[in-house]
């Protein structure tokens, strides 16, 4: 009997020990869970908002009641609106505070990323800030206006420049017409003023023609009907159109290089571009000098057309801007030579339209070299070599 009592007591003790151990383990688990830091609440956004924000084209940021960023698109971070978990644009923080206070949607234009030290202009955005629910969340949506502002600025400058350029010859024609009327009894004066009127009419016509050409080539659409174009004909026609100007200054015009080269494109546009380069070379070269057109091929399947002169050259500070519309290195000289200020802009757009590029080398007092680089259509046909050529490039002169 004593043995059975002892065994029973031992069982009760074991059971109590097991219960105590289990209870201790459970209490320990509860304590660990209480000490474990709370996981970030990604569900703070209202249901479905995250999915909607992921498909928006706008830069999107959601901030909580303490201005912590709960969600930000990659564009918003790339443009410098968000750093870490903070919205770093002061204007947007102020707007978020106002929206959170009165619940009204607000819109503002801000510049992001501008720096006085680096003289960077930054990017412009139109930003809409709206409340998101009733727990202090605020949504910031930003649309990039940088390209739109750039295009608008170009349009304004273009209209202003065109107006100015048209005003000069139109005003001159009006004044000359009045002068001719007042000098009706003086045949010599009438002839002199009539010649001036004709010159201004030519200048006006050239400006209108250049504007029409520029509007044709500056768009993003491809050439309408590209065809194989022989560069020999383009070079010859370009020099022929500039022959009178060259003769007036006793400037020698020469074509040299490889023959039989072809590209795909518009022959008239390519002739206009090359003529503009030759015309510029003549205008900015002194008398009794030489202008050379050279054609050659490259190892990567391109043809290069260079126009080299012995003129006054271009200052280094102006080289990056000479292809801008109406930009002139020497405005007074351009007026005297009758230039419209659109020639090099047309060259750039025509070359780009044909899948190529235009570059320039120049040094003041040493002349300039403009290079048109265009995709080669096919290798040139073999040319018979004369005994005088000795395997060298052919030289074709077009002297005045």
C-alpha positions, 0 to 999 in steps of 0.5 A: 500500500505504501508503495502505491501511495509513493508511486501516486505522489511521484506521478502527481509531482511529475505532472505538476512539473510538466505543467510548470515547464510548459507554462514557463515556455509559453510565458517566455514566448509571450515575452519574446513576442512583446519585445520583438519590434513591430514590422513596418505597416505596409498596409497603411495605404488604403486598399488598391492605392498601391496598384493604382499608383504603380500604373500612373505616368506621373511621379507619385509620392504618398506621405503620412501625417508626419511627412514620412514617405510611405510610397514613392515612384522611382521617377520621384526619387530619380528627380530628387523629390524624395531622399530616404523616407523624406520629401525633400522639396520645401514647397511640396512639404508646405503644400502637404501641410496645407492640404492636410489641414483643410483637405483642399486639393492644391496645384503648384509649379516647382523647379526641382534640382536647380543649383546656383553653384553648378548653374544647373537649371533643374527640371520644372514640374506641375504638382497636384497635392491631394488628401488621401483618406482621413488619417493624414495621408497626402498624395503628391503627383508631379508632371514633368514640364521641362520639355514643354517649357523648352519647346515653348521657349524655342517657339517664342525665340523663333517667332521673335527672330523671324519677326525681326528678320522680316522687319528689316527687308520689309522696312527697307523696301517701304523706305526705298519705295518712298524714296523712289517716288520722291526722286521720280525726276532723277533717273540715276537715283531711281536706278540706284534705289531700284537696285537696292529694292531688288537686293532687299527683295532677294534677301526677303525671298531667301529668308522665306525659302529658308523658313520653308526648308527648315519647317520641312526638315526639322520635324521628327517624321522621316523623309517621304520618298528617299532615293539613291543620290549620287554625291558627284552630282550634289557636289557639282550642283552646289558649286555651280549655285555658288559660282557667281559669289565665288567669282566676285571674290576670285575664290577658287572652288575645287572638288576632290576625293572619291567618285561614285559615292551614293547615299539614300535620301533627298537630292535637293535637300542634300544639295541645299545643305552642301550649298549652304556650307559652300556659301558660308565658306565664300562669305567668310573667306578673303579674296583670292583664296580657295574652298575645297569639297572633299568626299571620302569613305570610312571603315564603318560604312559612312561617307564624309563630305568636308568643306574647307576654307581659308577664311577668318575662322570661328571663335571656340566659344561660338562653335557649340552654337553656330547650328542654332537658328538665327545665331550669328558669330558676327551679326554685322558681317552677316547683314553685309553678306545677306545671310539669313541666319538659318543656313547652318540650322538647315544643314544640321536638320538635313543631315540628321534627317538622313541619319547622319551628323555634321561636325566642325573644326575651326581656328581663328585666322586658320579657316574652318572645316565642316564635315557631313557624315552620312550612311553610305548606300553602296561601295563606289564603282571601280574607277579607271586610274590615269597615269597622272593620278598615280592611285591618288584621289581624283581632283575636280576643279570648278574655278570661277 
